[in-house]
Amino acid sequence: MKIIALSLAVLAAAAQAAPEFSGQVRPQWLAQQANDAGPLARAVALQPGIATLPRSYGAVETELRLSGHGLSFVGTEQQQRIEGDRLRSHGWVNEWYGATDAAGWQLSAGKRIVAWDVGYGFRPNDVVEQETRRTLLSVTPEGRPLLMAEHFDASTAWSFVLVNPTKPRDETGANEPALAARVYQRDGSIDWHGFARYGAHTGASIGAAMAWVASDAVELHGSLRLLARADTLASDTTGAALLRSNPWQAARTGGTGQALVGGTWTNEAQLSLLAEAWWDGTALSDAQWDDWATRNRGLAALVGTPAPTGAVAGNLAWQASAFNASTSLRRANLFARLSWQHDKWQPALDVLFTPADRGRVVTGSLGWQGDRVRLDAGLRLYGGPADAVLSQVPTRRIGYLAATWSF
Amino acid sequence: MKKSILCAVLALAAVGAFAQDVPALLKAADKYRMSSDNMQVDTQISVFNTDGSPDKERRYTVFAQARHQSLVLMQSPAEKGQKVLMLGDDFWLLMPGSQRPLRITPMQKLLGDASTGDIATMSWADDYTGTVIGEERCGEPEQACVHLSLAAARKGVTYQRIELWLGKAKHEPVRADLYVQSDKLAKQARFVMDKPAAPTTVTAMLLRDQLTNKKETQVRYLARKERTVPEAWLNPMFLARNPALE
């Protein structure tokens, strides 16, 4: 209801300028099969209810878009029923901002999506929005509160952003207050981007990216970012000692880097292959994952000993915190996506592979686009050798079905 | 014998005269779709199945500007918020959810039953060189036409070769065969004029897909007006600007 009230307020403000109005309604069903391996599964097996395993859910999302008279609004209302729970409703504002021009600069203030960088599977220089990548369905992300000034001429663009200006300095990740800048230069078939960010507690980072259309069929891209520090989670406990609190605590990495290279090939029949490789220095190191695995084994070995079952289960459940340390689980990643646009049908198959432990995520999907209705279905499988990190995440399989009606 | 030779010489002379004027012929033909260098054109695409039943419908606003620059705004509910920018041989796409302009290849531009190129490109004179093949009968009803064979003069165009038939008297476009990079016949086009007897503008273009599904696409030009957009609108990063371009 809050979203509808906000929509009406924006609509009223923009009424004089014949505002644009559009939106979509999306019923969706997402079936999740919890993993029977990994620390969380072991914890729940030892003590059912100690942690929540992934559950299936049905939801209806209504997205409204209004713009006009220098104002822009995107809001989402969601009714969701998680398996074994009651129907819950909540809404959020994706974007709500005002924009104006002054002395050749475009100024905007409010909550806004500002998406930067050139990659698909990973975007090291998406330093403002920090959008979740490789989502099952195309979703409108929730923007960030910001003040922005931009200047455009024919082939150059400058952007300066003060993001999360009112949030506490110790907020982490995308919520950290920061000043960010981007310069864009078009140079024929190459787009060049330069980035800089200064976070309230993570300090400075600089980056560069390029996208090059090498031929009619091939596009190549790359992105590099060097950081003074990054937010992460870390544990200094390596053995099987039972602890009274979660050893995985907020921490900061030292100076590190992130890099991505990739390309797409598309033929006349609209068959397209995307391949990317990236290195994420903010992810846990191989040594940290080795320590994590050692502790998991140690804790599992306590089962059947006089150690309290509840304590062992709790310590195992805390080990799942490591999955949230960074946007990438492993530092080295390979990704490939094969897709085909054939009339109204869009089948796609993609694979994320982590060479360090041969873990993988395989996703198959099929989309159908009509005049107003879009149908999407797909299946995502997590797997690899038993000791691979991706084999031990809380979810084993996700299937989904969605219908989107646009108006 | 003397009469035959004379006829042949006259025919060759006629072709020779047209050949010298291919750029002028193309410029004259372009005027039926682009009456000015900088235009705003509202376009409706209707796709029909092989049995004639409607398949899908899309609406676009195209800002076709001088020097091969076009900005296409998708207006249909299913695509609302999508934008394609074409600057010469370079192309960008913006999907509404992401707010991130994405560089795309010429092949990725060739999407759907009417490619972005079909919608956004409305001139031949600047993009093609050609020769006159000769005079032929063409169109419905049949009329005297000039048959031109056109080759792409730059790499970013959607079709590498076009066989084009223009009305002999007024040089209005009548039909065209459109060939892609591999020299496969991709589409056959027919042009619908406002007043067949005294044409002033193309009101629709009918495209028959020859490459995949044989569907017919009707490209209707709903409204045209002269419009020069600000320089900044043609900056790829400007695509992410909202409120929507008006």
Interface residues (C-beta under 8 A of the other chain):
Chain A: E20 S22 R65 S67 G68 H69 G70 L71 S72 E95 A99 Q106 I113 V114 A115 W116 D117 V118 E129 E131 S138 V139 T140 P141 E150 F152 D153 A154 S155 T156 A157 S159 Y184 R186 G188 S189 D191 A211 V213 S215 D216 A217 V218 E219 H221 T264 T266 N267 E268 A269 Q270 S272 Q341 H342 D343 K344 Q369 G370 D371 R372 V373 R374 S406 F407
Chain B: K56 E57 R58 S76 P77 A78 K80 G81 L87 D89 D90 F91 M95 P96 G97 S98 Q99 R100 R103 I104 T105 P106 M107 Q108 L110 L111 G112 D113 K155 V180 Q181 S182 K184 L211 T212 N213 E231 A232 L234 N235 P236 M237 F238 A240 R241 N242 P243 A244
